[in-house]
């Protein structure tokens, strides 16, 4: 009995899918870092404009819905510019990564004593100090060995196999 020819094709497809799934980790970390940087830039710009109270309320999740919408819109525009993607793909990436990053930032603030500091005294100094702490926390969350300067080099990543050309078999 002849073995079906689907098994080698299925094995090759599984191997290629495993390699692609393995490579999504660095891509996710890159998107997360870009989103975190975009969020930080927008919040720092608002502090520079004199809206420290608005940023403090946003960080402790007590901002007005209109203010949240405005800040999130600015963050999404900044992230779209950073990612360099176009069209629906860019909108989709921003749509799933930005809420994730903002949620991580708000949780990080609420877990620390920074929330109490921001509620009592939302000064420019306190807000800037909190944003610096958040930057370090997010870097440690994304790159657990931050500070060791360990990196994955481009030539260390395995190359994906080229898709095999379909073979035509006679029935």
C-alpha positions as CSV (number, residue, x, y, z in Angstrom):
1,X,0.0,0.0,0.0
2,X,1.3,3.4,-1.0
3,X,1.7,6.1,1.7
4,X,-0.3,9.2,0.9
5,X,1.8,12.1,-0.2
6,X,0.1,14.5,2.1
7,X,2.3,13.6,5.1
8,X,5.6,15.2,3.9
9,X,3.6,18.3,2.8
10,X,1.9,18.5,6.2
11,X,5.2,18.0,8.0
12,X,6.8,20.8,5.9
13,X,3.9,23.2,6.6
14,X,4.0,22.4,10.3
15,X,7.7,23.1,10.5
16,X,7.3,26.4,8.6
17,X,4.4,27.4,10.9
18,X,6.5,26.6,14.0
19,X,9.3,28.8,12.7
20,X,6.9,31.6,12.0
21,X,5.3,31.3,15.5
22,X,8.8,31.3,17.0
23,X,9.6,34.6,15.2
24,X,6.4,36.3,16.3
25,X,7.9,36.8,19.8
26,X,10.5,39.4,18.6
27,X,7.9,41.0,16.4
28,X,5.5,41.4,19.3
29,X,8.2,42.8,21.5
30,X,9.0,45.4,18.8
31,X,5.4,46.4,18.5
32,X,5.0,46.6,22.3
33,X,8.1,48.8,22.6
34,X,6.9,51.0,19.8
35,X,3.5,51.4,21.4
36,X,5.0,52.0,24.8
37,X,7.3,54.7,23.4
38,X,4.3,56.3,21.6
39,X,2.3,56.4,24.8
40,X,5.2,57.8,26.7
41,X,5.8,60.5,24.1
42,X,2.2,61.6,24.1
43,X,2.0,61.7,27.9
44,X,5.3,63.6,28.2
45,X,4.1,66.1,25.6
46,X,0.9,66.7,27.6
47,X,3.0,67.3,30.8
48,X,5.2,69.8,28.8
49,X,2.0,71.6,27.8
50,X,1.0,71.9,31.5
51,X,-1.6,69.2,31.6
52,X,0.0,67.2,34.5
53,X,-3.4,66.8,36.2
54,X,-4.8,65.2,33.0
55,X,-1.9,62.8,32.7
56,X,-2.1,61.9,36.4
57,X,-5.9,61.2,36.0
58,X,-5.2,59.1,32.9
59,X,-2.5,57.1,34.7
60,X,-4.8,56.3,37.7
61,X,-7.7,55.6,35.3
62,X,-9.9,58.5,36.5
63,X,-9.8,60.8,33.5
64,X,-12.9,62.0,31.8
65,X,-14.0,59.9,28.8
66,X,-13.5,62.8,26.4
67,X,-9.9,63.3,27.7
68,X,-9.2,59.6,27.4
69,X,-10.5,59.5,23.9
70,X,-8.3,62.5,22.9
71,X,-5.2,61.0,24.5
72,X,-5.8,57.6,22.9
73,X,-6.4,59.2,19.5
74,X,-3.0,61.0,19.8
75,X,-1.3,57.8,20.9
76,X,-2.7,55.8,18.0
77,X,-1.6,58.5,15.5
78,X,1.9,58.5,17.0
79,X,2.0,54.7,16.9
80,X,0.8,54.6,13.3
81,X,3.7,56.9,12.4
82,X,6.2,54.7,14.4
83,X,5.1,51.4,13.0
84,X,5.5,52.3,9.3
85,X,2.6,50.1,8.2
86,X,-0.2,51.2,5.9
87,X,-3.9,50.6,5.6
88,X,-5.9,48.0,7.4
89,X,-2.9,46.1,8.8
90,X,-1.7,49.2,10.6
91,X,-5.2,49.9,12.1
92,X,-5.5,46.3,13.2
93,X,-2.1,46.3,14.9
94,X,-2.8,49.6,16.6
95,X,-6.2,48.3,17.6
96,X,-4.9,45.3,19.5
97,X,-1.6,46.5,20.8
98,X,-2.5,50.0,22.1
99,X,-5.2,48.9,24.6
100,X,-2.9,46.2,25.8
101,X,0.0,48.6,26.5
102,X,-2.3,51.2,28.1
103,X,-3.7,48.5,30.4
104,X,-0.2,47.4,31.4
105,X,0.7,51.0,32.1
106,X,-2.4,51.7,34.2
107,X,-1.9,48.4,36.1
108,X,1.8,49.2,36.8
109,X,0.8,52.6,38.2
110,X,-2.0,51.2,40.4
111,X,0.3,48.5,41.8
112,X,2.9,50.9,43.0
113,X,2.8,53.8,45.4
114,X,2.9,56.1,42.4
115,X,-0.9,56.1,42.3
116,X,-1.2,57.5,45.8
117,X,1.5,60.2,45.0
118,X,-0.4,61.1,41.8
119,X,-3.7,61.4,43.6
120,X,-2.4,63.5,46.4
121,X,0.0,65.8,44.5
122,X,-0.3,65.6,40.7
123,X,2.6,68.0,40.1
124,X,4.9,68.0,37.0
125,X,7.7,66.5,39.0
126,X,5.6,63.6,40.4
127,X,4.2,62.9,36.9
128,X,7.6,63.0,35.3
129,X,9.1,60.7,37.9
130,X,6.2,58.3,37.5
131,X,6.6,58.3,33.7
132,X,10.3,57.5,34.2
133,X,9.5,54.6,36.5
134,X,6.9,53.3,34.0
135,X,9.5,53.4,31.2
136,X,11.8,51.2,33.3
137,X,9.0,48.8,34.3
138,X,7.8,48.4,30.8
139,X,11.4,47.7,29.5
140,X,11.8,45.0,32.2
141,X,8.4,43.5,31.2
142,X,9.3,43.3,27.6
143,X,13.0,42.6,27.9
144,X,13.5,40.7,31.2
145,X,17.3,41.1,30.9
146,X,17.3,44.8,30.3
147,X,20.6,46.3,31.2
148,X,22.6,43.3,30.3
149,X,22.7,44.4,26.6
150,X,21.9,40.9,25.4
151,X,20.4,41.0,22.0
152,X,19.2,38.5,19.4
153,X,21.2,39.3,16.3
154,X,19.6,39.2,12.8
155,X,21.9,36.5,11.6
156,X,21.1,34.2,14.6
157,X,17.5,33.9,13.6
158,X,16.7,30.9,11.5
159,X,15.6,31.5,7.9
160,X,12.2,30.4,6.9
161,X,12.2,27.7,4.2
162,X,11.1,28.7,0.8
163,X,7.6,27.5,0.0
164,X,7.8,24.3,-2.1
165,X,6.4,24.5,-5.6
166,X,3.3,22.3,-5.9
167,X,3.9,19.1,-7.8
168,X,1.5,17.8,-10.3
169,X,1.0,14.1,-10.0
170,X,-0.8,12.0,-12.5
171,X,-4.0,10.4,-11.1
